[in-house]
Amino acid sequence: MALQASVTVRNAILDAIETAIGTQPFIDLRTGAQPADCATADGGTELSHTQLPSDWMAAASGGTKAKAGTWSGTGAAAGTAGHFRVKESTDTNCHLQGSVTATGGGGQMELDNVVIASGQGITFNTFTLTAPNA
């Protein structure tokens, strides 16, 4: 049988992720598939580089943790978003990465539009972390 955790433990795990990354992290939208892991150098073209709000995630509840407030950015280059990377406020280390799709596409992050033009406004519609066995 797989290891299971209570909702309290799952919520604590998720809240610890936000604490470890810190306030006002950066999120990069990039073309192509995500690198093998967060320790691997950035891949693809950087389409957007956005600093998130100070309180960027809501408190975990029921084993999930969703983005807090409005996340919006501006296109820095033209291309199709394929993955994202979240880095702490020093913009040095990747701490989270995942797939990007348009709303309803099932990506780990969903945007209003994955085809980005330079200068275009970008709306980050959904981003939710889910703890193991939630």
Secondary structure, DSSP 8 states (H G I E B T S, - for coil): ------HHHHHHHHHHHHHHH-SS-EEEEEESS--SSTTS---S-EEEEEE--SS-B---BTTEEEB-S--EEE-SS-EEEEEEEEE-TTS--EEEEEEEEETTS--SEEES-SEE-TT-EEEEEEEEEE-TT-
